[in-house]
């Protein structure tokens, strides 16, 4: 008898009917002879509703209390799913993140999992129960406070549980039928991928694809946990995320599509530090200040300094939610470093072309930029990795850029269009 870990997102447990449908699928896995552990997100838009409530009560709620509030949504889900399973004649036990042994660092709202000690889960499984765990949350190792893992953190909870329990597979149930070559909401002709490597999925997640949380994929890669992305609204096979690029044989690589997909992200902003003295140590001081402000950076570009002035500009992108903190941290350095000014732009979007085959196929970059130019899309920043090319464009041009790139690389499906059953793609 193997252990199967399943995760159900907010759209999958959005209401009573959805909860009952999920309970039937969980029971089917139990009937098939598996021990079943389930991580659940908050129902529907509960998380957004709780955030809105907090903002009405306090413009700047304390981080500790916000985490206490936010974890309520998942606790509701775990209880009602357990009730629905019981109504089907099976025994279920629900646990909060802390009860399930999810141990994190002490950073509120974006805590990282340090360890999972699943003693209570293992005992419940031995007693024949189906286990339901509230996702997105844990308990700090140092402060013993309740913490949350950030939006999409239930994915990470599920994979961490799978690793701790040595599960056979982690099934991520969402509102689309798998991983697609682009967001089906923008490109209805997007194609479903049968298999994606960890590296490709990491790039897709980091570049805005909402199907899987980035840290969930990092965790799965580290512990070699296969992830099976499926829809809770259909019985289709979905997409398996497993293996690395290096594991592929030459024949496998030839059969794989050169491009895995086109991802986009509208959640970033761009800051430009104008007129930075071009001397040793100034860039380090800038990025040390940003690190101290807990700011996550993405793309970074430094211009060649002008010979006449010996000044340079440094631009970088970051999550919009970190924008105010980053600007404040940099403003405090202006008199020390002597840069001229700060520019902030939150009307940008990032388009990324991703695929393992890119490193062995010349001409990919030229085709990508040509597709954007033909669509009239202007590029303001460029960043690359071995299997990714990312560009920053105006936010208003994101949809057109995605569609133009998807078509240029022959990714459009010719028969069945992608189906989005509801929700946000997670």
N, C-alpha and C positions, 0 to 999 in steps of 0.2 A: 504494500500500500504506500503510495507516494503522497507528498504534500504539494498541494496546489495553492498558490496565493493569487487572489483576484483583487482588482481594484475597480471601483465604480465611481465615476465622476458625478458632478452635481446634476447634469442633465439626465443621467441614468436613474437617479433617485429623486426626480423633481417633484413627484406627488405620490399619493397613495397607490394609484394604479401602477406607476413606474416601480415603486418599492416592491409591490407584489410580483411584478414581472422579474425583477432582479432576484427576489427570493426563490422563485421557481428555478432560475438558472443555477443559483448556488446549490440548491437541493439536487439538481441533476448531476452536478459534479460530485456531490457526496454519494449519490446512488451509484456512480460509476466506480466507486471503491477508493476514492481519494479522501485524505484528510484535507479539510478546506479552511483556509484563513482568508478573511476578506477585509480590505481597507476601504473605507467609505469617505466620500467628501460630503460637504454640507448640501442639503437639498436645494436644487435650483439656484435661485439668486439670493439665498440666505446670507451668504458672506457679504455681498454687496449691500443688502438691507441692514446688516449689523454695522457695517462701516458708515452707512448714511446716518444711522441712529447715533453713533458715536460723535459724528461731526455736528449733529444738531445739539447734542448735549455739551460738547466741548470742542472748540476749534483745534486744540492741540492736546488730545487725550494722552495721559501717561502711557508709555509703551507697555508697562506691565499690565495695566488694567485693560488695554486694548487686546492684548493676547488672551486674557481671561475671558473677555467678551467673545472674541473670534472663535475660540474653541467650542463654544456652545453649539454652533451649527453642526459640527461633526458628531457631537455627543447625541444630538437629536437623531441624526441619521442612523447611527449604530444601534440605538435602541429600537427604532421602528423596524429596521431590517431584521433584527433578532426576533421581534414580535411576529413579523410576517413569516419567518422560517418556522417558528413555533406553531403557527396556525396551520402549517403544512404537515405537522406531525413529527418534526425533527427538533432536536435540542440545540439551542444556540446560546453562547455566552458573549456578551459585549464588554469591551474594555476600552478605557481612554488610552491615550498615548502613554501616559505615565504608568498606568496599570499594566500596559503591554510591555513595559521595559524599554521604551524608546528614550535613550539618554542623549541630551544635546549639550552644546555650549550654552553660554548665558546671554547670547545676543537675541533680544526680543524682535519678533516679526520676520526675522530671516535667520533663524538658528540653524546650525548644521548638526547632523547626527554624529555623535562620537561613538556610540555603541548601542547594541540592542541586547537586552538580557531577557529572553522570552520564556522565563520559567513558568509563569501563570498560563501562557498560551500553550506550552507543551503539556502541562498538566491537564488542561481542558481538552486538548486533542486526545490524550490518552484515555480520558473518560468518555470519549465518543461525541463530544460537542463540536458543532461548527463554531468557529471563533470569528467575531466581528470586531474590528479595531477602528477607532476614530482616527482618521488620517490627519496629516498636516500639523501634528502637535507632538510634544514630548515634554520632558522635564529636565531642567538644567542640572548638570552634574555638580556644579559648584554651589549654586544658590538654592537649588531645589524648587525653583519657581517654574510655573507652567510657561512653555515657549511655543511659538509657531514657526513653521519652516518656510514661510513665504508662499505666495500664490502658486498653486500647482503642486504643493508639497505632499499631497496624498500619494502621488506617483512615487516619490522618494520613500515614503513610509512603506509602501507595498514592496518595493525592491529590497529595502533594508530588512524587512521581515523575511522575505524569501531567502536572503543570504544567511541570516541568523538561524533559520530553520532548515537550511540545506534543502530548499524546495526544488522540485523538478522544473518548475516554470513559474513565471510571474505573468499573469494575464491582466492586461490593462484594458478595461472596457470603457468605451467612450461613445460619442454620438456620430462617428463616421466609421466606415468599414475597414480602416487600416491607415497606413501611411501612404499619402498620395504625393504625386510629383509637384503639386502646388496646392494652395488652399482652395478647396472646391467651391467656397463662397465667392471667390474671385474668378476661378477658372473651372467652370462646370465640366469641361472636358478633361480634367486632370485624371491621370491613370493611377490605379492602386498598385503599389509595389509588393511583391510577394516576400522579398527579403531585403533587409538593409543591414549593413555592417554597423558595429558600434561607432566607428569613426564617422561614417556618414550621418548617423543619427545624432551624434554629438554636434556636428556642424549645423544640421537642420534645426535642432533645438536651440542652439546658441544664436542662430540667426533669425529666430522669431516663429518657427513652426510650433504651434501650440499643442500638437498632438501628444508630446511627452515633455516632462520637465527635465531641464538640463542635468540637474544633480542626480535625478533618477537614472539617466543613461550612464553617467560617470560611475555611479555605484554598481550598476549592472556589469559594466565593463571590468571594473576592478575585481569583482567576485565571480565573473563569468556566469551571470544569471541570464538565461534567455528570456526576452520579453516578447510576449505575444499580444499585439495590438489588435483588438477586435471591437465590433459594435455590440452594445447590449440590446440593440433594436433588431438585429438580424442574426442569422446563423452562418454567415459567410466566414471564410477561413482567416481573413485578416492578413496582417504582416508580421513576420518574425524578425526581431532585431537580435542578431547574434553574430559572433565571429568577427575577425579583423580582416583588414585588407590583405595582410601578409599571409593569412590562412588560405586564401583563394589559390587554386591552381591556375595555370595559364589558360586552360580551357574554360574554367568558370569565369575568369575575367573577361574573356572574349564574348561570352554569352550575356554578361551583365550589360545593362545600358550604361553608356558613357556618363550620362548625367542622372543622378538620383532624383534631383528635384530643384525647384526654385522656391526659396523661402523669403518672407518679407517681415519687417518689423516696424511698427509705427509707434513704439513705446520709448524711443530714444530722443535725446536732445543733443545739440552740438555746442560746445564752448570753444571759443578762440581766445587765446591769450596773445594780445597784440603788442608787438614791439618789445620782445624779451631780449635783454643783452646777451649776445652770443658768446658766452664764456663758460668755462668748466663749472659744473655744479648747479647752474640755475634750473635746468630741467629737473634735476633730482629734487631740488627744494620744492618745486611745484607739485611733483607727483607724490612726494612724501606727505605734503599737506593734504592732498586728496585722499591718500591712504588713511591718514589719521581721522578724516571725516567719514570713514567707512563708505567711500565712493567706489563703485565698480566701473572701470573704464573698458571701452570696447576698442574702437578704431582710433589710432593716434597718427597724426601727420605733423611733421615739422618742416617748414619751408627753409630753403637755403637762405642764409642771411645776406642782406644787401651789403655790398662792399662799401658803399658810402656811409652807411649808418652803423654797420655791425649789429643790426637788430634782426630778429627773426620772429615769426609767428608760430605758435603751437596750437593745433586744433585737435580735439578729441570728442568722441561721442560717449554718452553715458545714459543710464535710465533717467527718464524725466523726473521720477520721484526723488532722485538724488540731486537734482539741479540746484535747488536753493542752498543746500548744505555745501555743495561744491563751490558755488559762486561766493558764498560767505567766507569759506576757507581761503579762496584765492584773493579776495579783496583784502583780507588781513595781511597778505604778503606783498601787496603792491608797493608800499613805501620801502620795504626791505630790498626787493628785487629791482624795482624801478621800471617795470613794464608799463606800457602806455595805457592800455584799457582792456576790458573784458567784453566779449560779444557773446550773446546767448540766443540760440535759435531752437525752438521746440516744434517747428513746422517742417520736420524732415522725416524721411523714411529710408530704410535700408533694404536693398535687394541683394540676395545672395544666390549664386549658382553653385551647386554642390554635386560632387560625384567622384568616386574613386578612380574612374577612368581618365580623369582630367590630366593626371600627371604623365600619362603615356600617349596623349593625343594632342598634337600641336594644333594651333588655330582656334582653340576654345575661346581665349580671351578676345581675339579679333571678332569672332562671331557674336559674342556677348555684347561688346561695345557697339558693333554694327547694328544689332537689333534695337538697342536703346536709342541710337542716333536716328534710325528710321522711324521710331515712334515719337521723335521730338523730345526725348528725355535728356535733360542736362545732368552731368555727373559732377559732384562737388568734392567727394573723397573716394579713395580706392584702397582696399586692403585685400591681401591674398594669403592663403595657406596652401599646403600641398594639394588639397582636394576642394578648395573653395576660393571663389572670387566674390567680394562684397563691394557694393558701391552705395554712396549716400546720394539721395535725390530729394527733390521737393515732395512733401507729403501728398500733395494733390496729384502727383504723377505716379504714385506707387502702383495702383491697379493696372494702369496701362503698361507700365514697365514689366510687371509680372506676366501679363498676358503676352506681350511681345516676345519676351525671352522664352516663355514656355513653347510658343509656336515655332520660334526660330530653331529650337533644338529638337523639333519633331516629337514633343512629349504629349501632344494632344491625343486623347483616345478617339478612335474612329467609330466605336459602337456604343458602349454603355457609359452614360455620364455618371459622375460621382453623386452619391446621395448623402445629403446632410440631414440627419433625422431631427436635430434640434440642438440648442445650446451653443457653445462657443468652440467646439472641436476638442474639448477636453472633458 
